[in-house]
Amino acid sequence: MQRIPTTNVRGKGIDLNMKVLSINTSSRKNGNTAYACKVLAEAIAGADGEITHFDICKMDISPCKSCYACEVKGRCVVKDDWQKIHDALWEADALVFGTPVYVLRESAWARIFIERSVSLISHVEGLGKKGKTMYEAMREFKEEHPGEDYGMPSIRLPGGKHLYLVVTQNSPITYPAEQIMNYLSFIFAIVGCDIKRQWIITDTLESHDLKKSLEKDGLPPKVFSNL
Ligand SMILES: Cc1cc2nc3c(=O)[nH]c(=O)nc-3n(C[C@H](O)[C@H](O)[C@H](O)COP(=O)(O)O)c2cc1C
């Protein structure tokens, strides 16, 4: 992880004029993660771009119900605000996804997003086309291919969406944010996103810490990136 020049935070080297979906998974609607997501989204969207921002903590969204209906229907069928996120994801050119560190991991809201993202891929699409239920298709595959996995899942989300990841934490060192960043990068790569930047912002405790230090001297407390 490299400490990065602050000028990059303001968008230098970032693709401009995009339709950007910004997702804050902090429990604070106006905290450091939300602020970082918005600053980045504005930089990416540019003058002619478009931003949709969601604070997941203010949405009606539950963890995955494990119904596997998405395998058959091609998208999650649970009637809550995931449907809004799904539609916005489809439309977006770029995604900014931010989580604070909560007890050495991503937030529970981030976890809910990740669980529901399972509906963006299919493990058994090819098998399901045989007109069987997903369970029948999976059972049949296991019988015919003992010891084998289903192979790579197929991605439903239109590919190549530019991804910008943000992790904020109070600790001044990059642990555990770096591990969380690696995990998020892996998950988003599976759903077909093209990772452009990773930002780890440290030393943020009070909700206004990042905003205050950016406004005061244009500097975030500390920003690290490994891309
Ligand atoms: C429940 C909880 C657990 C936290 N755990 C950690 C932690 O393990 N490591 C850390 O550095 N900061 C931890 N923090 C601090 C937050 O990650 C940090 O203040 C972050 O910037 C908050 O983001 P926000 O302003 O968007 O809410 C924790 C905060 C909360 C509320």
The ligand as a Gaussian input file, in Angstrom:
#p B3LYP/6-31G(d) Opt

LIG

0 1
 C      -19.028000      -0.726000      15.487000
 C      -17.753000      -0.058000      15.048000
 C      -16.606000      -0.808000      14.935000
 C      -15.414000      -0.216000      14.499000
 N      -14.314000      -1.004000      14.355000
 C      -13.163000      -0.440000      13.898000
 C      -11.994000      -1.248000      13.721000
 O      -12.006000      -2.448000      13.948000
 N      -10.866000      -0.651000      13.269000
 C      -10.817000       0.699000      13.001000
 O       -9.760000       1.173000      12.604000
 N      -11.911000       1.482000      13.138000
 C      -13.082000       0.942000      13.583000
 N      -14.210000       1.726000      13.708000
 C      -14.143000       3.153000      13.335000
 C      -14.686000       3.403000      11.929000
 O      -14.238000       2.464000      10.996000
 C      -14.275000       4.775000      11.402000
 O      -14.572000       5.777000      12.322000
 C      -14.949000       5.058000      10.067000
 O      -14.319000       6.119000       9.402000
 C      -16.429000       5.395000      10.249000
 O      -16.995000       5.676000       9.006000
 P      -18.289000       6.617000       8.882000
 O      -17.901000       7.965000       9.360000
 O      -18.628000       6.559000       7.438000
 O      -19.354000       5.996000       9.725000
 C      -15.392000       1.171000      14.165000
 C      -16.576000       1.921000      14.293000
 C      -17.734000       1.319000      14.732000
 C      -18.997000       2.148000      14.869000

